[in-house]
């Protein structure tokens, strides 16, 4: 029942214009989340508009690379894109099909990434090309329990093939970042002072369960229809905090819904928040650890609010449905 679509230019411009209300530039605007941004014909125009608006330090695009080709490559570079994150699903066409159920010509994919890299160097663009892949992946069929893991030969092939045609390259780890994949709290943290040997997405060592999700203090994720979540993992839109059709981005950032979500976590109540309670992303996707500073942050952000004050997220009284008509522009 999840609706999919493409953001309209008017809504995109309105959202970017909203960002001018913030006193400082944003650190980064990322384009792409659960969909594929290169499917949007206006992507280069989006990038151009952001750069012309001068509201952020970096504009980044996430893509699987399948739609890259010389014409689009030049449009992205000429628009002023500063970072492109290319995620591969496999090293061969067969593996791509097994893992993602997608047919792809690997020779074309490699050639198009090379073309992008060479063109951006030719015109002295600041674009940073980052190619990554995961070290293991499950089969596409949920009933198939096969796990694909790289051999040393495959790892060497990845680095030797893509290393010369990108600026950064990395093999990430599969992690249970999505809500409802979280293991028991004690299996992710410290149990009787014994540190569990576990690593995150970037091979960082996980030492503690995190009651506070750093993402809710860092991000606004704006969906194609204008609804806003505090992180990119809210794919079912269960933690909506606003809608840029009706509010400015700054109003949402300073709004009551996000504030109470942040306060609940600072009070050690993330486990009581629907959807957030099953999420492992705070542990496996970032290094920031705010828990030891929770009380200090809470007093600074909410000096006049007691710990037992009502909270719509904890009390399960939040209305996550934003009543705005949704028009699907294009199905992906």
C-alpha positions, 0 to 999 in steps of 0.5 A: 500500500506504499504510494510511490511517485516523483517530486514536482518542481514547484514543491522542490523549489518551495522546499529549497527556498524554505532552507534560506530561513536557517541562519547557516548553510546546511552541511549536506543535501542528499537526493535519493532515498528508497527510490532511484533519483536518476529516474527523475528527468528533472534531477539535473534541474534540481541540482542546479536550483540547489547550487544557485540557492546556496543553501548547503555546503554539499549536494549529494546523489545516491544511485544504483548507477544503472541509469548513468550514461554520457548525456546524464553524466554531463548534465549531472556534472554541469549542474554542479553535483558535488558527490555521487554515491554509487551502490552496486548490488553485485559484481556480475550480471548473474549476481545482480539477478540473484540479489536484486532480481534485476538484469544489467549489462555490467560492461555498460555499467562500468563504461558509464561510471568510467565516462562520468569519472573521466568527464568530471576530471576533464572539466575540473569538476569538484564532483567526488565519485564514490563506489561501494558494495556490500561484503555479503547479500541475501538472495532476492527470494525471501524463502531462499536462505543463501548468503553471498559472500565475497572471496578474496578474488572477488574483492580484488576484482572490485578494487581493481575494476572500480578503483581507477574510475572513482575517487573513493571505494569501499566494501560495506557490511550488511547490518540490520538497520531497518526497523523490525530487524533489531536483535535483543537489546542485550545482544547489541550492547554491554552485558555484564560489562562484557563487550560484545564483538560486533561491527556496524556498516563501516566496520566500526565496533558497536559497544553500546545500545543507544537509547538516543538516535542521533539522526533525529538531531541531524536530519530532515527527510522530505518525501516526494509528496512533501511529508517529512520524517526525522530519518531516512529509514521511515519508509512506511511513514510512521514517524511523520513530523510535518509537511512542507506543503503546509509548513516551512522546513524551519517550522518543522525543524523547530516544531512540536512533533520533532521536539517531543520526539527528541525529548522522548529519546533524551529521557530514555524512552526510544523503546516506547516509540512505535517504529523507532523501538525496533530500529538498529540504525543508531548503533550500526549506521553512525558513530555518534553516541549521545546517551552519556550527555542526555541530561545535559542536552535535555536541560539545554533544549527543554529547560522548563519541561519536566521528565514526566511531562506528557509526550505524544510519541510515548503516550501513543497519541501522535497522529502520523497521518498528514491529511494532504492530497497525494498525487502520484506523478510517476510510478517507479 
